[in-house]
């Protein structure tokens, strides 16, 4: 009985060791694939420290257009990226739910 239990412990230990080695290999290949593909050209991704979110009405009003343009033009100077969300003017209550 003790020999069977000891053999089972060794077997499960070897299976665990094999799974760990396979996992390490897969992680290594995943990192290599990311380095070749997605992370190769880092210049395309702007570095930023902050994220600004502006929720503005969807209107032709020059005030809101100028506000959005000013925010977008000055954001890089402080190291920020900008997301502008617009909501229909007819329902201001939708401003909290809209994410277009």
Helices and strands as residue ranges (DSSP letters): H 2-36, G 42-44, E 50-58, H 62-75, G 76-78, E 80-88, G 92-96
